[in-house]
Amino acid sequence: MAGLRVSLLIIAALMAVAAAGCTPQHQEGSKSVHHEEPEGKRESGAAVKDKKVIALKDRHFDETAGWLDNETVIYTATDPVGGSEIKSYDIFKGTGKTIYKTDDRLIASEVNSEKGMILIQTAGNGSEMKLTLLNLQGKQLFAKKFRTHELQVDWNRFDPSLLYVTTFTKDWNYESSLIDAKEEQTEKNIAQAAFIHWTSADTFEYIKWNERDREKPAPVYSYSTADGREKKLAGDAVLLDIVGDMRLIVTPSSDQRQGTYIFSDVSSSEKKISFKLPLFSEYGSLSPMEYGYDPRHELFYTYQPNESGSLYDLISVNLKSGKREVIREKVEMLPITLSPDGDYALYGYTQDQIISLNSKTAAPLVTKE
C-alpha cells in the first residue's frame, strides 16, 4: 500500500543480511459508518454496470497514495527537472489538479480523507528526511526534519495531529517518539514498539517483538497515552492490524503453513469470527498475504495460492457468514487498497491498476505518455 509504513519483514531481512556479512504492505483500515445490507447484496453487484474508469495520463506518475473519496485518488508525480507534486484525480471524470509542489524528493504520502489531510515524507541531503502535514488545499500545517537511516510513521487517523515516529540507524537500532504537531511537543520512547496501530485518539496497540529475534511470534499489547498504562491483549501473534472498527490478529497454527485470522471488535474485544488461511513465505519467515478490508459490507479481501503453484487468487471472505468468493484468478499477490464504498480496489506496488469488485474486472488506472 502506498503510505508511510515501512515493511517489518524487509527491515528484519536487512537486519539478517547485516548480521551475516518484501513482505506485504497492508491497507490501513479506515473508519466508516456501517450500513446494514442484506447478505448477498454485495455478491449480486456484478449485475450492476460499472462506471467507466478514465485512465490517468501522466508520464511523471510515481504511485497512488490512496482514496480521497469514492471517485477521487491522490497520487504523486516527479519531474526530474520540475520537482515533485501531490495531485488529485477523479477516475470517472478524468479531471485532476495539483495540490502541492516541492523541490525535495518525495518518498511516500498518506491520505486522511475524513480529516482532509495529507502526510508526506521527503528526502533532503544525506540522511535528512522531512515530514510535512498538509490540508487538501496544499497549505503546510506542520513540518519536521529528522537525521535518520530509515523513517517509520504511524499516523493517528482519529487525531491527525499525533504522529508516532520511529527513526532507525544503519544497524537497525531505533528510537520512537510521539509528536503532537498541534502543540509542537515530542515525547520519546513511551512504549517498547517501533510499529503501532492507533485505536483511538489516545490509545494504540502493538506487538511487543523480541528485539533479538523478530521472526518469532510475540504478544499483543495496548497502550494509553493519557495515563501511560500498558495492557496485554493477546498471546503470540505474527500480525496485528486495525481494519475499520475491527482488530485483526493472525496467530501461527499447528500447521506451520497456515495462520489463524482472528477478528474482534476494537472497543469491546468481542470475537467476531476466525478462520485459517495460508501464510506467505519470504526471507525465511512466514507472514500473512496482502489484504484489504471493506467495512461497509464487512468483506475481507486477501489472496490464496492458485492451483497453478506460481500465482494466486484474489478472494473475499464475508466476516458475517464466513463465505469465501474468488474475485480474480491467477494473479500476482500485490498490494490492494479499497475505495471507501468497497466497489473498487487499487492494485499493484504503485497502485497503477484498478479492479472492479462488482464485475471482477481489472484495467490500467495509469497510462504514461
C-alpha positions in Angstrom: 0.0 0.0 0.0 1.1 3.4 -0.7 1.8 5.1 2.5 4.4 5.8 5.1 4.6 2.3 6.6 7.9 0.5 6.4 7.7 -3.2 5.9 8.6 -5.0 9.1 10.0 -8.1 7.4 12.0 -6.1 5.0 13.7 -4.5 7.9 14.1 -7.9 9.6 15.6 -9.2 6.4 18.0 -6.3 6.2 19.0 -6.9 9.8 19.7 -10.6 9.0 21.8 -9.6 6.0 23.8 -7.1 8.1 24.3 -9.8 10.8 25.5 -12.3 8.1 28.1 -10.1 6.4 9.1 -8.0 0.8 6.8 -8.6 3.0 3.3 -7.5 2.1 2.3 -3.9 2.8 -1.3 -3.8 4.0 -4.1 -1.4 3.7 -4.6 0.6 6.8 -8.3 0.3 7.9 -10.4 3.5 7.6 -13.2 4.2 10.0 -16.6 4.4 8.3 -20.3 4.3 9.2 -21.6 0.8 8.7 -24.9 0.4 6.9 -26.6 -2.9 7.2 -27.3 -4.6 3.9 -28.9 -8.0 3.2 -26.2 -10.7 2.9 -25.6 -11.4 -0.7 -26.2 -7.9 -1.9 -22.5 -7.4 -2.5 -22.3 -10.6 -4.5 -25.2 -9.6 -6.7 -23.4 -6.3 -7.5 -21.8 -8.0 -10.5 -25.0 -7.4 -12.4 -24.7 -3.7 -12.0 -22.9 -1.9 -14.8 -19.6 -0.3 -13.8 -18.9 3.3 -14.4 -16.2 3.8 -17.0 -12.9 4.5 -15.4 -10.9 7.1 -17.4 -7.2 6.2 -17.2 -4.9 8.8 -15.8 -2.3 10.1 -18.3 0.8 11.4 -16.6 4.3 10.4 -17.7 5.7 11.5 -14.4 3.4 9.3 -12.3 5.1 7.7 -9.2 2.4 6.0 -7.2 -1.2 6.4 -5.9 -1.3 7.4 -2.2 -4.9 6.4 -1.6 -8.6 7.3 -2.0 -9.8 10.8 -1.2 -13.4 9.7 -1.7 -15.3 7.1 -3.9 -14.3 8.8 -7.1 -11.0 10.6 -6.3 -7.5 9.3 -5.7 -4.4 11.2 -4.5 -1.1 10.4 -6.3 2.4 11.6 -6.6 4.4 12.6 -9.7 8.0 13.5 -10.1 9.5 15.5 -12.9 13.4 15.2 -12.9 13.5 18.9 -13.7 10.4 20.4 -12.3 10.3 18.6 -8.9 7.6 16.5 -7.2 3.9 17.1 -6.9 0.9 15.8 -4.9 -2.1 15.6 -7.2 -5.8 14.6 -7.1 -7.6 12.8 -9.9 -11.3 11.9 -10.5 -11.3 8.5 -12.0 -14.7 8.9 -13.7 -14.5 12.5 -14.9 -10.8 12.3 -15.9 -10.0 15.6 -14.3 -7.4 16.4 -11.7 -5.4 19.2 -10.0 -2.1 19.8 -8.3 -2.4 20.2 -4.5 1.3 20.7 -3.5 4.7 21.1 -5.2 8.1 20.6 -3.7 11.7 20.5 -4.9 12.5 17.7 -2.4 12.4 14.1 -3.4 9.1 12.5 -2.4 9.4 9.2 -0.6 5.8 8.5 0.4 2.4 10.0 1.1 -0.7 9.1 3.0 -4.2 10.5 3.0 -6.6 11.0 5.8 -9.8 11.6 3.9 -12.1 12.0 6.9 -9.9 14.9 8.3 -9.0 16.3 5.0 -5.2 16.0 5.4 -2.2 14.6 3.6 1.1 13.5 5.3 4.2 13.4 3.1 7.7 12.2 3.6 10.5 13.8 1.6 14.3 13.2 1.4 16.8 16.0 1.7 20.6 16.0 1.6 22.4 13.0 3.1 20.4 11.3 5.9 17.9 14.1 6.2 14.2 13.3 6.0 11.3 15.5 6.4 7.6 15.0 7.4 5.1 17.6 6.2 1.4 17.7 7.1 -0.9 19.4 4.6 -4.5 20.2 4.2 -6.3 19.4 0.9 -5.6 22.9 -0.4 -1.8 22.3 -0.1 -1.3 24.5 2.9 1.5 23.4 5.2 0.2 22.7 8.7 3.4 21.2 10.2 6.9 20.2 9.2 9.8 18.5 11.0 13.2 17.2 9.9 15.0 14.1 11.0 18.5 12.7 10.7 17.9 9.0 10.1 18.7 6.0 8.0 15.0 5.0 7.8 11.8 6.6 9.0 8.6 4.8 10.1 5.4 6.9 10.7 2.1 5.7 12.3 -0.4 8.5 11.8 -3.3 8.8 14.2 -6.4 8.8 12.0 -8.6 9.9 14.9 -6.4 12.9 15.8 -4.2 13.6 12.8 -2.0 16.0 14.8 -0.5 12.9 16.5 2.4 11.1 14.8 4.2 8.1 16.2 7.6 8.4 14.6 10.4 5.8 14.6 13.9 6.6 13.4 16.3 3.8 12.5 20.1 3.7 12.5 22.1 1.8 9.9 22.3 -1.2 12.2 18.5 -1.0 12.7 18.6 0.2 16.3 15.6 2.5 16.7 14.1 5.3 18.8 10.4 6.2 18.8 8.7 9.5 19.6 5.2 10.7 19.9 4.9 14.0 18.2 1.9 16.4 18.8 2.0 18.6 15.6 -0.6 21.0 17.0 1.2 21.6 20.3 4.7 21.1 18.8 5.6 18.7 21.6 7.6 15.5 21.4 7.7 12.6 23.9 10.3 9.9 23.4 10.2 6.1 23.9 6.8 5.9 25.5 6.4 2.2 24.5 8.7 -0.7 23.5 7.5 -0.6 19.9 8.7 0.5 16.5 5.4 -0.2 14.8 2.0 0.6 16.3 -1.7 0.8 15.3 -3.9 3.6 16.6 -7.3 2.5 18.1 -8.5 6.0 19.3 -7.2 9.5 19.8 -5.2 8.4 22.8 -4.7 4.6 22.6 -2.7 2.3 20.3 -1.8 -1.4 20.1 1.3 -3.2 19.0 3.2 -6.5 19.0 6.0 -6.5 21.6 8.6 -8.2 19.5 11.7 -9.8 21.0 14.4 -7.3 19.7 16.9 -10.2 19.4 14.5 -12.4 17.4 11.8 -10.6 15.4 10.9 -13.7 13.4 9.3 -15.3 16.5 5.6 -14.6 17.3 5.1 -12.2 20.2 2.3 -11.0 22.4 -0.1 -8.1 21.6 -0.3 -5.1 23.9 -2.3 -1.9 24.2 -1.0 1.5 25.5 -2.8 4.6 26.7 -1.1 7.9 26.1 -3.5 9.5 28.6 -2.3 7.6 31.6 0.7 5.6 30.4 -0.9 2.3 31.2 0.1 -0.8 29.2 -2.2 -3.9 29.0 -1.6 -7.3 27.4 -4.4 -8.2 25.0 -3.4 -11.5 23.3 -0.7 -14.2 23.2 1.8 -14.8 20.4 0.9 -13.3 17.1 2.6 -12.8 13.7 0.4 -9.9 12.7 -1.7 -7.2 14.3 -3.7 -4.6 12.4 -6.8 -2.4 12.9 -9.2 -2.5 10.0 -12.2 -0.3 10.3 -13.6 -0.9 13.8 -12.1 -4.4 13.9 -8.9 -5.8 15.4 -7.2 -8.4 13.2 -4.7 -10.7 14.9 -3.0 -13.5 13.0 -1.6 -16.4 15.1 0.5 -19.3 13.9 -1.3 -22.6 13.7 -0.1 -26.2 14.3 0.3 -26.4 10.5 3.2 -24.0 10.0 2.0 -23.0 6.6 -1.4 -21.8 7.9 -2.3 -18.9 10.0 -5.5 -18.3 12.2 -7.1 -15.0 11.4 -9.0 -13.7 14.4 -11.3 -10.6 14.1 -12.7 -8.9 17.2 -14.4 -5.6 18.0 -11.8 -3.0 19.0 -13.9 -1.3 21.7 -15.3 -4.5 23.4 -12.7 -7.1 22.2 -15.7 -9.4 21.4 -14.6 -12.0 18.9 -16.5 -11.8 15.6 -15.0 -14.6 13.5 -11.9 -16.7 13.0 -10.7 -18.8 10.1 -7.5 -20.2 8.6 -5.6 -19.1 5.5 -2.2 -20.0 4.0 0.7 -17.9 5.0 3.3 -16.4 2.6 6.9 -17.4 2.9 9.6 -14.8 2.2 13.1 -14.2 3.7 12.9 -17.4 5.6 9.8 -16.5 7.6 6.0 -16.7 7.2 3.6 -13.7 7.1 0.0 -13.1 6.0 -0.6 -12.3 2.4 -1.6 -8.9 1.1 -5.1 -7.8 2.2 -7.7 -5.1 2.4 -11.0 -4.5 4.2 -14.4 -3.2 3.2 -16.1 -2.1 6.5 -19.4 -1.2 4.7 -20.0 -4.8 3.6 -17.8 -6.5 6.2 -15.7 -8.1 3.5 -12.1 -9.1 3.9 -10.0 -9.3 0.7 -6.8 -11.3 0.5 -5.1 -14.0 -1.5 -4.8 -17.7 -1.6 -2.4 -19.9 -3.7 -3.8 -20.8 -7.1 -3.5 -24.5 -8.1 -1.0 -23.4 -10.8 1.5 -23.1 -7.9 3.1 -19.8 -9.0 0.2 -17.4 -9.0 -2.6 -16.5 -6.6 -6.4 -16.0 -6.4 -7.8 -12.7 -5.0 -10.6 -13.8 -2.7 -13.2 -12.1 -0.4 -14.3 -13.5 3.0 -17.6 -12.4 4.4 -17.0 -11.7 8.1 -20.7 -12.2 8.9 -21.1 -15.6 7.3 -17.6 -16.8 6.6 -18.4 -17.3 3.0 -15.5 -17.1 0.5 -15.6 -16.0 -3.1 -13.0 -15.8 -5.7 -12.7 -12.4 -7.3 -9.7 -12.8 -9.7 -7.9 -16.0 -10.6 -4.2 -16.5 -11.4 -2.9 -13.0 -10.4 0.2 -11.7 -8.7 -0.1 -11.2 -5.0 0.2 -7.4 -5.0 -1.0 -4.7 -2.5 -4.6 -3.6 -2.7 -6.4 -0.5 -1.4 -10.2 -0.5 -1.3 -12.3 2.6 -2.1 -14.5 3.8 0.8 -17.6 2.3 -0.8 -15.9 -1.0 -1.4 -16.7 -1.0 -5.1 -13.1 -0.7 -6.4 -9.6 -1.7 -5.4 -6.3 -0.1 -6.4 -3.9 -2.8 -7.2 -0.1 -3.1 -7.7 3.1 -1.9 -6.0 2.4 1.6 -7.3 -1.4 1.2 -7.3 -1.5 1.9 -11.0 -4.2 -0.6 -11.8 -7.8 -0.8 -10.7 -10.1 -3.7 -10.0 -13.9 -3.6 -10.1 -15.0 -5.8 -7.2 -18.6 -5.9 -8.6 -17.7 -7.1 -12.2 -14.4 -8.7 -11.1 -12.6 -7.0 -14.0 -9.2 -5.2 -14.0 -8.0 -2.2 -16.0 -5.0 0.2 -16.0 -5.5 3.2 -13.9 -2.5 5.0 -15.3 -1.1 5.3 -18.8 2.3 7.0 -19.2 2.6 9.1 -22.4 
